[in-house]
């Protein structure tokens, strides 16, 4: 894991899945939070497994991945599996593009036509984001275009500070072009939206329908938001299974696996 928390998010469900799968295989998990210097230093890379007394690596480095880190792992043929990172090989990750598509389809089937995608973490053209930021948007745009509807992206010039999210939300809620429904990138958008709506006397789903994507079903006080739930438990199990294959067959690359999300209403 990176020492930067936002680059190595570790949900409880994922950790549980890793622990269960490793226990079943009579293996243990060691957590190592490492600085980028160690992860990108060619002289240190071969020593990494020996220092950690490990047979292989489960890499939970999700965003802003140093290119040298990936190159060293490939060069030294270190048995490893990337988690929650979109790679072509030796990786397991949620199918966020399909989730964005399915969530948008859910709103379209409910009769909505003015549907927006809301993302308070990235700009319109994000720089080196986590793959889910772009993939969820792509899924949304694909569903809107197939339905002949006009897509709309609601975002800031970058990550919107927490203190500014409710005022920013009120701005587009008060607009004459307010959408009838929104797909939220995650619960960090649905929370401010519901708070702003409450202050304005608006009620979901009558005044604005919401759907979001998160590690678990999203509930804000007494309001349950339909959620495409990330398969964290399965992600942990599949990552361990793939790593064991990498250890058993050194130097072999296995196609990445994308896992479906489940819509909870």
Backbone as CSV, one residue per row, in Angstrom:
resi,resn,N_x,N_y,N_z,CA_x,CA_y,CA_z,C_x,C_y,C_z
1,UNK,0.836,-1.185,0.000,0.000,0.000,0.000,0.878,1.246,0.000
2,UNK,0.325,2.311,-0.600,1.013,3.591,-0.564,0.827,4.239,0.802
3,UNK,1.726,5.161,1.125,1.549,5.925,2.362,0.548,7.060,2.178
4,UNK,0.136,7.296,0.930,-0.920,8.269,0.671,-2.255,7.536,0.719
5,UNK,-3.081,7.852,1.717,-4.317,7.108,1.932,-5.242,7.078,0.736
6,UNK,-5.327,8.200,-0.009,-6.257,8.250,-1.136,-5.767,7.435,-2.330
7,UNK,-4.538,6.894,-2.266,-4.033,6.053,-3.340,-4.151,4.575,-3.002
8,UNK,-4.526,4.266,-1.782,-4.601,2.866,-1.347,-5.819,2.648,-0.461
9,UNK,-6.993,2.946,-1.006,-8.232,2.782,-0.240,-8.427,1.292,0.059
10,UNK,-8.725,0.975,1.310,-8.875,-0.426,1.718,-10.207,-0.602,2.456
11,UNK,-11.308,-0.826,1.721,-12.612,-1.017,2.352,-12.621,-2.270,3.229
12,UNK,-13.479,-2.277,4.229,-13.563,-3.405,5.160,-13.915,-4.694,4.437
13,UNK,-14.807,-4.631,3.446,-15.208,-5.826,2.713,-14.059,-6.443,1.940
14,UNK,-13.209,-5.610,1.363,-12.044,-6.104,0.628,-11.070,-6.798,1.575
15,UNK,-10.793,-6.169,2.710,-9.873,-6.766,3.679,-10.416,-8.095,4.189
16,UNK,-11.721,-8.144,4.410,-12.332,-9.394,4.859,-12.186,-10.483,3.799
17,UNK,-12.406,-10.135,2.535,-12.279,-11.111,1.456,-10.867,-11.648,1.338
18,UNK,-9.882,-10.761,1.449,-8.483,-11.188,1.396,-8.172,-12.133,2.550
19,UNK,-8.626,-11.752,3.743,-8.338,-12.555,4.939,-8.985,-13.932,4.840
20,UNK,-10.246,-13.985,4.390,-10.942,-15.265,4.275,-10.236,-16.189,3.280
21,UNK,-9.897,-15.646,2.112,-9.283,-16.476,1.070,-7.898,-16.956,1.485
22,UNK,-7.133,-16.097,2.125,-5.789,-16.479,2.564,-5.863,-17.509,3.692
23,UNK,-6.816,-17.348,4.596,-6.973,-18.313,5.690,-7.334,-19.685,5.152
24,UNK,-8.221,-19.715,4.146,-8.609,-20.992,3.546,-7.409,-21.688,2.906
25,UNK,-6.454,-20.894,2.416,-5.270,-21.453,1.761,-4.118,-21.649,2.746
26,UNK,-4.377,-21.395,4.026,-3.364,-21.528,5.072,-2.177,-20.580,4.820
27,UNK,-2.516,-19.358,4.384,-1.518,-18.307,4.160,-1.853,-17.115,5.039
28,UNK,-0.857,-16.244,5.265,-1.213,-15.031,5.967,-0.910,-13.781,5.197
29,UNK,-1.556,-12.721,5.686,-1.447,-11.415,5.034,-0.602,-10.484,5.889
30,UNK,0.403,-9.898,5.276,1.190,-8.854,5.922,0.883,-7.536,5.216
31,UNK,0.582,-6.508,5.990,0.313,-5.191,5.415,1.588,-4.369,5.447
32,UNK,1.942,-3.784,4.319,3.131,-2.941,4.242,2.768,-1.637,3.545
33,UNK,2.884,-0.541,4.284,2.687,0.788,3.697,4.064,1.333,3.360
34,UNK,4.330,1.505,2.074,5.679,1.842,1.628,5.713,3.198,0.925
35,UNK,6.800,3.956,1.118,6.959,5.221,0.388,7.276,4.945,-1.073
36,UNK,6.946,5.891,-1.938,7.199,5.709,-3.367,8.675,5.453,-3.651
37,UNK,9.572,5.967,-2.820,10.998,5.767,-3.034,11.339,4.279,-3.066
38,UNK,10.770,3.514,-2.142,11.050,2.071,-2.113,10.366,1.347,-3.259
39,UNK,9.220,1.851,-3.674,8.460,1.178,-4.717,9.002,1.459,-6.115
40,UNK,9.887,2.442,-6.228,10.391,2.821,-7.551,11.913,2.731,-7.656
41,UNK,12.575,2.280,-6.614,14.033,2.174,-6.607,14.452,0.805,-7.149
42,UNK,15.141,0.801,-8.301,15.520,-0.459,-8.946,16.410,-1.316,-8.056
43,UNK,17.199,-0.690,-7.190,18.101,-1.461,-6.333,17.371,-2.109,-5.174
44,UNK,16.188,-1.600,-4.845,15.443,-2.147,-3.708,14.397,-3.170,-4.122
45,UNK,13.916,-3.069,-5.351,12.811,-3.932,-5.792,13.073,-5.416,-5.601
46,UNK,14.233,-5.956,-6.014,14.441,-7.406,-5.839,14.452,-7.854,-4.384
47,UNK,14.755,-6.918,-3.474,14.828,-7.270,-2.058,13.453,-7.237,-1.377
48,UNK,12.461,-6.703,-2.095,11.176,-6.435,-1.463,10.537,-7.690,-0.883
49,UNK,10.480,-8.756,-1.667,9.843,-9.978,-1.176,10.632,-10.583,-0.016
50,UNK,11.963,-10.523,-0.081,12.770,-11.078,1.008,12.577,-10.279,2.284
51,UNK,12.531,-8.964,2.157,12.360,-8.117,3.335,11.007,-8.364,3.998
52,UNK,10.007,-8.609,3.183,8.661,-8.837,3.720,8.407,-10.313,4.015
53,UNK,9.374,-11.160,3.696,9.224,-12.616,3.883,7.933,-13.101,3.226
54,UNK,7.752,-12.697,1.980,6.502,-12.986,1.273,6.745,-13.760,-0.002
55,UNK,5.737,-14.531,-0.408,5.790,-15.284,-1.656,5.276,-14.468,-2.836
56,UNK,4.449,-13.478,-2.563,3.884,-12.669,-3.640,3.286,-11.400,-3.086
57,UNK,2.857,-10.532,-3.992,2.328,-9.223,-3.605,0.888,-9.043,-4.057
58,UNK,0.047,-8.578,-3.157,-1.270,-8.052,-3.482,-1.105,-6.537,-3.449
59,UNK,-1.185,-5.903,-4.599,-0.862,-4.476,-4.695,-2.141,-3.653,-4.612
60,UNK,-2.296,-2.948,-3.524,-3.464,-2.086,-3.340,-3.021,-0.632,-3.524
61,UNK,-2.567,-0.339,-4.715,-2.134,1.017,-5.082,-3.043,1.409,-6.231
62,UNK,-4.041,2.263,-5.936,-5.168,2.436,-6.848,-5.043,3.578,-7.849
63,UNK,-4.310,4.633,-7.506,-4.264,5.816,-8.369,-2.890,6.470,-8.291
64,UNK,-2.579,7.292,-9.314,-1.285,7.989,-9.390,-0.139,6.983,-9.235
65,UNK,-0.245,5.859,-9.931,0.754,4.796,-9.826,2.038,5.222,-10.536
66,UNK,3.181,5.224,-9.843,4.440,5.584,-10.503,4.768,4.576,-11.607
67,UNK,5.018,5.034,-12.844,5.323,4.099,-13.934,6.497,3.176,-13.617
68,UNK,7.509,3.698,-12.922,8.671,2.883,-12.609,8.299,1.696,-11.725
69,UNK,7.307,1.879,-10.868,6.869,0.795,-9.984,6.340,-0.376,-10.819
70,UNK,5.496,-0.095,-11.781,4.952,-1.150,-12.647,6.058,-1.817,-13.457
71,UNK,6.977,-1.003,-13.969,8.066,-1.543,-14.789,8.947,-2.499,-13.995
72,UNK,9.249,-2.159,-12.735,10.123,-2.990,-11.923,9.464,-4.329,-11.591
73,UNK,8.168,-4.302,-11.334,7.456,-5.545,-11.013,7.482,-6.491,-12.208
74,UNK,7.292,-5.943,-13.411,7.332,-6.761,-14.620,8.750,-7.253,-14.886
75,UNK,9.728,-6.361,-14.753,11.118,-6.708,-15.069,11.629,-7.847,-14.195
76,UNK,11.277,-7.805,-12.916,11.789,-8.802,-11.977,10.832,-9.987,-11.800
77,UNK,9.734,-9.981,-12.584,8.772,-11.095,-12.574,8.329,-11.422,-11.145
78,UNK,7.998,-10.393,-10.397,7.526,-10.580,-9.026,6.078,-11.066,-9.071
79,UNK,5.754,-12.214,-8.468,4.355,-12.670,-8.445,3.482,-11.611,-7.774
80,UNK,2.548,-11.059,-8.517,1.780,-9.943,-7.966,0.439,-9.809,-8.666
81,UNK,-0.508,-9.262,-7.933,-1.839,-8.985,-8.475,-2.244,-7.584,-8.034
82,UNK,-2.693,-6.783,-8.986,-3.164,-5.425,-8.706,-4.646,-5.491,-8.320
83,UNK,-5.015,-4.756,-7.289,-6.401,-4.726,-6.811,-7.000,-3.345,-7.052
84,UNK,-8.206,-3.335,-7.617,-8.941,-2.085,-7.833,-8.144,-1.119,-8.710
85,UNK,-7.387,-1.682,-9.636,-6.626,-0.901,-10.604,-6.816,-1.561,-11.964
86,UNK,-7.149,-0.778,-12.971,-7.460,-1.348,-14.286,-6.168,-1.609,-15.063
87,UNK,-5.805,-2.873,-15.114,-4.631,-3.320,-15.864,-5.079,-4.408,-16.832
88,UNK,-4.270,-4.695,-17.833,-4.604,-5.754,-18.803,-4.368,-7.147,-18.234
89,UNK,-3.378,-7.267,-17.343,-3.004,-8.571,-16.807,-2.788,-8.491,-15.300
90,UNK,-2.954,-9.653,-14.651,-2.671,-9.798,-13.213,-3.343,-8.698,-12.395
91,UNK,-4.635,-8.555,-12.590,-5.390,-7.525,-11.877,-6.844,-7.961,-11.719
92,UNK,-7.473,-7.508,-10.646,-8.914,-7.685,-10.447,-9.486,-6.320,-10.066
93,UNK,-10.615,-5.988,-10.664,-11.191,-4.669,-10.406,-12.690,-4.693,-10.718
94,UNK,-13.466,-3.796,-10.112,-14.897,-3.726,-10.409,-15.134,-3.191,-11.827
95,UNK,-16.195,-3.662,-12.455,-16.565,-3.203,-13.794,-17.358,-1.905,-13.658
96,UNK,-16.632,-0.818,-13.445,-17.278,0.471,-13.170,-17.977,1.051,-14.390
97,UNK,-17.483,0.765,-15.577,-18.160,1.282,-16.769,-19.547,0.655,-16.911
98,UNK,-19.652,-0.639,-16.720,-20.956,-1.294,-16.801,-21.865,-0.803,-15.689
99,UNK,-21.289,-0.512,-14.515,-22.094,0.014,-13.407,-22.684,1.372,-13.772
100,UNK,-21.868,2.240,-14.386,-22.389,3.540,-14.813,-23.494,3.390,-15.836
101,UNK,-23.317,2.433,-16.739,-24.331,2.167,-17.769,-25.617,1.645,-17.134
102,UNK,-25.507,0.661,-16.246,-26.686,0.049,-15.623,-27.445,1.050,-14.760
103,UNK,-26.722,1.873,-14.024,-27.391,2.875,-13.178,-28.167,3.867,-14.037
104,UNK,-27.573,4.279,-15.133,-28.252,5.226,-16.021,-29.475,4.573,-16.657
105,UNK,-29.341,3.309,-17.052,-30.477,2.577,-17.605,-31.615,2.486,-16.598
106,UNK,-31.265,2.296,-15.330,-32.276,2.230,-14.272,-33.090,3.521,-14.236
107,UNK,-32.420,4.661,-14.351,-33.113,5.950,-14.317,-33.925,6.173,-15.595
108,UNK,-33.392,5.740,-16.726,-34.120,5.877,-17.991,-35.395,5.033,-17.962
109,UNK,-35.290,3.821,-17.454,-36.454,2.939,-17.370,-37.498,3.462,-16.387
110,UNK,-37.045,4.307,-15.440,-37.986,4.927,-14.498,-38.703,6.114,-15.134
111,UNK,-38.355,6.435,-16.385,-39.051,7.499,-17.111,-38.310,8.816,-17.203
112,UNK,-37.092,8.867,-16.679,-36.330,10.121,-16.712,-35.641,10.320,-18.054
113,UNK,-35.571,11.582,-18.469,-34.858,11.938,-19.694,-33.773,12.983,-19.428
114,UNK,-34.004,13.832,-18.433,-33.000,14.851,-18.064,-32.160,14.292,-16.905
115,UNK,-31.160,13.495,-17.265,-30.332,12.799,-16.280,-28.908,13.354,-16.344
116,UNK,-28.357,13.701,-15.192,-26.994,14.238,-15.130,-26.079,13.274,-14.365
117,UNK,-24.810,13.367,-14.669,-23.783,12.638,-13.904,-23.080,13.666,-13.027
118,UNK,-23.022,13.399,-11.719,-22.440,14.350,-10.770,-21.162,13.768,-10.178
119,UNK,-20.071,14.513,-10.320,-18.773,14.090,-9.785,-18.082,15.300,-9.175
120,UNK,-17.948,15.292,-7.849,-17.333,16.428,-7.147,-15.837,16.221,-6.902
121,UNK,-15.267,15.146,-7.439,-13.858,14.849,-7.166,-12.927,15.199,-8.323
122,UNK,-13.458,15.294,-9.535,-12.618,15.514,-10.714,-13.237,16.547,-11.644
123,UNK,-12.381,17.190,-12.426,-12.835,18.156,-13.416,-13.427,17.452,-14.633
124,UNK,-13.871,18.244,-15.604,-14.443,17.673,-16.822,-13.422,16.792,-17.542
125,UNK,-12.165,17.237,-17.549,-11.085,16.441,-18.123,-10.084,16.137,-17.009
126,UNK,-10.326,15.075,-16.235,-9.480,14.774,-15.079,-8.057,14.392,-15.483
127,UNK,-7.108,14.733,-14.604,-5.703,14.420,-14.833,-5.304,13.239,-13.950
128,UNK,-4.920,12.141,-14.566,-4.463,10.937,-13.873,-5.418,10.531,-12.745
129,UNK,-6.707,10.341,-13.053,-7.658,9.971,-12.005,-7.649,8.468,-11.756
130,UNK,-8.388,8.041,-10.753,-8.656,6.616,-10.611,-9.532,6.208,-11.790
131,UNK,-9.344,5.007,-12.302,-10.053,4.595,-13.519,-11.573,4.691,-13.367
132,UNK,-12.075,4.551,-12.130,-13.525,4.567,-11.934,-14.130,5.921,-12.287
133,UNK,-13.367,7.011,-12.107,-13.899,8.329,-12.465,-14.269,8.384,-13.942
134,UNK,-13.377,7.906,-14.789,-13.643,7.955,-16.230,-14.569,6.838,-16.677
135,UNK,-14.417,5.648,-16.106,-15.235,4.522,-16.557,-16.713,4.709,-16.214
136,UNK,-17.009,5.206,-15.023,-18.412,5.432,-14.666,-19.030,6.482,-15.575
137,UNK,-18.251,7.500,-15.903,-18.742,8.518,-16.838,-18.985,7.908,-18.213
138,UNK,-18.044,7.084,-18.683,-18.208,6.472,-19.999,-19.472,5.623,-20.059
139,UNK,-19.725,4.849,-18.995,-20.937,4.033,-18.960,-22.187,4.884,-19.009
140,UNK,-22.166,6.000,-18.273,-23.301,6.937,-18.271,-23.522,7.522,-19.662
141,UNK,-22.458,8.017,-20.281,-22.580,8.627,-21.607,-23.073,7.614,-22.634
142,UNK,-22.595,6.380,-22.552,-23.011,5.347,-23.498,-24.513,5.082,-23.388
143,UNK,-25.023,4.966,-22.150,-26.451,4.706,-21.960,-27.299,5.884,-22.454
144,UNK,-26.841,7.104,-22.194,-27.588,8.287,-22.619,-27.624,8.381,-24.146
145,UNK,-26.493,8.131,-24.783,-26.427,8.234,-26.240,-27.255,7.152,-26.905
146,UNK,-27.241,5.939,-26.367,-28.052,4.859,-26.937,-29.536,5.174,-26.843
147,UNK,-29.923,5.913,-25.789,-31.333,6.263,-25.601,-31.717,7.543,-26.343
148,UNK,-30.736,8.165,-27.010,-31.015,9.396,-27.742,-31.198,10.587,-26.817
149,UNK,-30.628,10.525,-25.618,-30.768,11.599,-24.648,-29.493,12.440,-24.577
150,UNK,-29.627,13.666,-24.116,-28.492,14.590,-24.043,-27.791,14.427,-22.694
151,UNK,-26.529,13.993,-22.673,-25.823,13.835,-21.393,-25.423,15.193,-20.809
152,UNK,-25.277,15.210,-19.500,-24.851,16.437,-18.809,-23.944,16.054,-17.649
153,UNK,-22.759,16.620,-17.621,-21.804,16.366,-16.543,-21.792,17.558,-15.599
154,UNK,-22.024,17.300,-14.321,-21.964,18.354,-13.306,-20.721,18.122,-12.455
155,UNK,-19.757,19.030,-12.547,-18.518,18.908,-11.794,-17.910,20.282,-11.615
156,UNK,-16.817,20.354,-10.861,-16.111,21.604,-10.675,-14.872,21.650,-11.545
157,UNK,-13.968,22.571,-11.228,-12.718,22.689,-11.964,-11.677,21.702,-11.461
158,UNK,-12.040,20.956,-10.436,-11.173,19.953,-9.816,-11.940,19.374,-8.646
159,UNK,-11.230,18.867,-7.648,-11.897,18.373,-6.444,-12.543,19.533,-5.704
160,UNK,-13.841,19.459,-5.479,-14.556,20.523,-4.769,-14.388,20.300,-3.266
161,UNK,-13.824,21.263,-2.518,-13.667,21.098,-1.072,-15.003,20.780,-0.405
162,UNK,-14.950,19.995,0.665,-16.179,19.561,1.332,-17.069,20.733,1.728
163,UNK,-16.470,21.807,2.241,-17.249,22.950,2.719,-17.966,23.677,1.589
164,UNK,-17.533,23.442,0.350,-18.128,24.159,-0.784,-19.135,23.309,-1.561
165,UNK,-19.293,22.058,-1.167,-20.130,21.168,-1.975,-21.620,21.477,-1.865
166,UNK,-22.094,21.848,-0.687,-23.522,22.178,-0.559,-23.856,23.460,-1.309
167,UNK,-23.066,24.552,-1.138,-23.360,25.746,-1.950,-23.277,25.476,-3.455
168,UNK,-22.297,24.683,-3.878,-22.179,24.341,-5.298,-23.424,23.585,-5.758
169,UNK,-23.908,22.674,-4.923,-25.095,21.891,-5.263,-26.327,22.782,-5.384
170,UNK,-26.464,23.710,-4.445,-27.625,24.612,-4.502,-27.636,25.397,-5.807
171,UNK,-26.447,25.714,-6.296,-26.369,26.475,-7.542,-27.064,25.774,-8.689
172,UNK,-26.782,24.476,-8.881,-27.423,23.801,-10.011,-28.832,23.316,-9.689
173,UNK,-29.143,23.129,-8.394,-30.518,22.764,-8.031,-31.475,23.931,-8.258
174,UNK,-30.981,25.157,-8.083,-31.822,26.347,-8.260,-31.947,26.758,-9.719
175,UNK,-31.171,26.117,-10.586,-31.195,26.460,-12.002,-32.499,26.018,-12.653
176,UNK,-32.905,26.749,-13.677,-34.121,26.384,-14.424,-33.893,25.098,-15.218
177,UNK,-32.611,24.697,-15.363,-32.274,23.491,-16.103,-31.952,22.326,-15.166
178,UNK,-32.543,22.359,-13.980,-32.300,21.286,-13.017,-32.707,19.939,-13.610
179,UNK,-31.825,18.931,-13.506,-32.186,17.602,-14.024,-33.290,16.978,-13.183
180,UNK,-33.920,15.952,-13.717,-34.951,15.249,-12.942,-34.351,14.081,-12.170
181,UNK,-33.122,13.686,-12.564,-32.450,12.579,-11.891,-30.942,12.734,-12.069
182,UNK,-30.185,12.161,-11.125,-28.728,12.225,-11.223,-28.117,10.883,-10.847
183,UNK,-27.027,10.561,-11.528,-26.167,9.452,-11.134,-24.973,10.065,-10.432
184,UNK,-24.787,9.727,-9.160,-23.687,10.263,-8.374,-22.462,9.368,-8.509
185,UNK,-21.296,9.973,-8.668,-20.064,9.190,-8.752,-19.937,8.277,-7.536
186,UNK,-20.230,8.805,-6.353,-20.228,7.988,-5.140,-21.053,8.694,-4.060
187,UNK,-20.998,8.179,-2.827,-21.801,8.756,-1.746,-21.328,10.153,-1.367
188,UNK,-20.122,10.539,-1.759,-19.621,11.884,-1.460,-20.381,12.951,-2.245
189,UNK,-21.118,12.538,-3.259,-21.994,13.460,-3.983,-23.431,13.367,-3.479
190,UNK,-23.910,12.163,-3.212,-25.312,12.021,-2.793,-25.571,12.706,-1.453
191,UNK,-24.599,12.703,-0.549,-24.779,13.352,0.757,-25.025,14.840,0.638
192,UNK,-24.125,15.600,-0.009,-24.356,17.041,-0.180,-25.625,17.357,-0.965
193,UNK,-25.958,16.517,-1.946,-27.170,16.768,-2.727,-28.403,16.663,-1.834
194,UNK,-28.486,15.599,-1.034,-29.641,15.426,-0.153,-29.698,16.519,0.909
195,UNK,-28.546,16.936,1.410,-28.514,18.013,2.406,-29.005,19.325,1.802
196,UNK,-28.532,19.643,0.599,-28.973,20.870,-0.068,-30.465,20.805,-0.384
197,UNK,-30.936,19.656,-0.826,-32.357,19.508,-1.118,-33.202,19.736,0.125
198,UNK,-32.757,19.191,1.252,-33.500,19.348,2.499,-33.616,20.819,2.883
199,UNK,-32.518,21.563,2.723,-32.537,22.985,3.071,-33.428,23.785,2.127
200,UNK,-33.629,23.267,0.930,-34.456,23.959,-0.057,-35.898,23.466,-0.054
201,UNK,-36.215,22.494,0.803,-37.568,21.959,0.860,-37.885,21.001,-0.267
202,UNK,-36.853,20.436,-0.895,-37.049,19.479,-1.980,-36.974,18.065,-1.428
203,UNK,-37.700,17.148,-2.058,-37.739,15.774,-1.564,-37.461,14.778,-2.694
204,UNK,-36.605,13.787,-2.410,-36.389,12.733,-3.398,-37.451,11.655,-3.240
205,UNK,-37.847,10.944,-4.262,-37.436,11.134,-5.657,-38.335,12.095,-6.423
206,UNK,-39.315,12.683,-5.720,-40.292,13.547,-6.402,-39.618,14.719,-7.109
207,UNK,-38.761,15.433,-6.389,-38.118,16.621,-6.967,-36.798,16.304,-7.660
208,UNK,-36.153,15.242,-7.225,-34.910,14.807,-7.860,-34.655,13.356,-7.472
209,UNK,-34.517,12.504,-8.474,-34.239,11.086,-8.230,-32.724,10.883,-8.219
210,UNK,-32.231,10.034,-7.316,-30.801,9.799,-7.192,-30.474,8.321,-7.270
211,UNK,-29.282,8.037,-7.783,-28.703,6.702,-7.706,-27.198,6.899,-7.558
212,UNK,-26.522,5.987,-6.886,-25.097,6.184,-6.640,-24.349,4.852,-6.690
213,UNK,-23.040,4.918,-6.497,-22.157,3.750,-6.515,-21.279,3.817,-5.268
214,UNK,-21.188,2.696,-4.544,-20.409,2.731,-3.294,-20.083,1.309,-2.846
215,UNK,-19.278,1.205,-1.762,-18.882,-0.097,-1.220,-20.040,-0.840,-0.572
216,UNK,-21.053,-0.116,-0.131,-22.200,-0.691,0.561,-23.423,0.152,0.257
217,UNK,-24.646,-0.362,0.487,-25.840,0.442,0.231,-25.790,1.765,0.987
218,UNK,-26.102,2.837,0.296,-25.998,4.180,0.876,-27.306,4.567,1.547
219,UNK,-27.199,4.922,2.820,-28.347,5.400,3.584,-27.939,6.694,4.286
220,UNK,-28.600,7.790,3.965,-28.366,9.068,4.634,-29.534,9.300,5.593
221,UNK,-29.284,9.052,6.874,-30.331,9.140,7.891,-31.490,8.209,7.509
222,UNK,-32.655,8.754,7.150,-33.789,7.876,6.843,-34.016,7.724,5.348
223,UNK,-33.071,8.177,4.538,-33.226,8.115,3.086,-32.278,7.066,2.520
224,UNK,-32.855,6.054,1.899,-32.060,5.021,1.253,-31.889,5.378,-0.220
225,UNK,-30.646,5.443,-0.654,-30.347,5.798,-2.043,-30.043,4.517,-2.816
226,UNK,-30.735,4.239,-3.924,-30.379,3.081,-4.736,-28.888,3.095,-5.050
227,UNK,-28.224,1.971,-4.833,-26.762,1.923,-4.917,-26.287,0.723,-5.720
228,UNK,-25.364,0.967,-6.648,-24.637,-0.127,-7.287,-23.470,-0.451,-6.357
229,UNK,-23.526,-1.605,-5.730,-22.578,-1.951,-4.663,-21.351,-2.648,-5.237
230,UNK,-20.182,-2.134,-4.888,-18.918,-2.706,-5.345,-18.706,-4.083,-4.720
231,UNK,-18.219,-5.050,-5.477,-18.084,-6.431,-4.989,-16.786,-6.629,-4.194
232,UNK,-16.640,-5.905,-3.082,-15.372,-5.899,-2.351,-14.987,-7.285,-1.826
233,UNK,-15.939,-8.020,-1.268,-15.639,-9.341,-0.714,-15.130,-10.273,-1.818
234,UNK,-15.855,-10.308,-2.931,-15.450,-11.167,-4.048,-14.115,-10.709,-4.623
235,UNK,-13.893,-9.413,-4.623,-12.636,-8.864,-5.124,-11.456,-9.452,-4.352
236,UNK,-11.601,-9.519,-3.015,-10.546,-10.084,-2.188,-10.302,-11.551,-2.489
237,UNK,-11.377,-12.329,-2.632,-11.248,-13.761,-2.934,-10.586,-13.978,-4.294
238,UNK,-11.009,-13.208,-5.299,-10.483,-13.415,-6.658,-9.026,-12.971,-6.749
239,UNK,-8.663,-11.945,-6.006,-7.275,-11.472,-6.027,-6.336,-12.533,-5.463
240,UNK,-6.752,-13.163,-4.368,-5.918,-14.207,-3.763,-5.810,-15.407,-4.703
241,UNK,-6.910,-15.800,-5.320,-6.886,-16.937,-6.243,-5.936,-16.672,-7.412
242,UNK,-5.970,-15.454,-7.942,-5.076,-15.126,-9.051,-3.625,-15.083,-8.592
243,UNK,-3.378,-14.549,-7.401,-2.000,-14.491,-6.910,-1.420,-15.887,-6.726
244,UNK,-2.229,-16.812,-6.236,-1.740,-18.178,-6.055,-1.341,-18.794,-7.402
245,UNK,-2.076,-18.467,-8.465,-1.710,-18.942,-9.796,-0.402,-18.305,-10.252
246,UNK,-0.222,-17.011,-9.925,1.020,-16.323,-10.294,2.221,-16.933,-9.576
247,UNK,2.031,-17.335,-8.322,3.120,-17.944,-7.554,3.446,-19.331,-8.107
248,UNK,2.405,-20.059,-8.472,2.605,-21.432,-8.986,3.205,-21.459,-10.388
249,UNK,2.945,-20.379,-11.161,3.451,-20.328,-12.539,4.218,-19.019,-12.742
250,UNK,5.420,-18.909,-12.179,6.200,-17.662,-12.266,6.408,-17.225,-13.718
251,UNK,6.277,-15.933,-13.928,6.511,-15.383,-15.259,5.318,-15.426,-16.178
252,UNK,4.244,-16.101,-15.769,3.035,-16.177,-16.597,2.109,-15.018,-16.248
253,UNK,1.586,-14.354,-17.264,0.627,-13.270,-17.051,-0.789,-13.786,-17.289
254,UNK,-1.685,-13.458,-16.371,-3.070,-13.911,-16.467,-3.973,-12.727,-16.807
255,UNK,-4.931,-12.905,-17.708,-5.828,-11.799,-18.082,-6.531,-11.227,-16.858
256,UNK,-6.673,-9.926,-16.859,-7.347,-9.250,-15.751,-8.811,-9.681,-15.678
257,UNK,-9.388,-9.594,-14.476,-10.785,-9.957,-14.260,-11.550,-8.733,-13.763
258,UNK,-12.648,-8.422,-14.436,-13.519,-7.329,-13.980,-14.776,-7.954,-13.377
259,UNK,-15.195,-7.418,-12.237,-16.306,-8.012,-11.486,-17.532,-7.100,-11.532
260,UNK,-18.693,-7.701,-11.713,-19.932,-6.945,-11.810,-20.360,-6.393,-10.462
261,UNK,-21.035,-5.247,-10.488,-21.623,-4.662,-9.291,-23.082,-5.085,-9.205
262,UNK,-23.643,-5.030,-7.994,-25.038,-5.411,-7.791,-25.841,-4.188,-7.378
263,UNK,-26.950,-3.939,-8.084,-27.787,-2.797,-7.771,-28.706,-3.125,-6.606
264,UNK,-28.602,-2.351,-5.544,-29.425,-2.496,-4.346,-30.358,-1.293,-4.282
265,UNK,-31.666,-1.553,-4.286,-32.653,-0.453,-4.318,-33.280,-0.227,-2.956
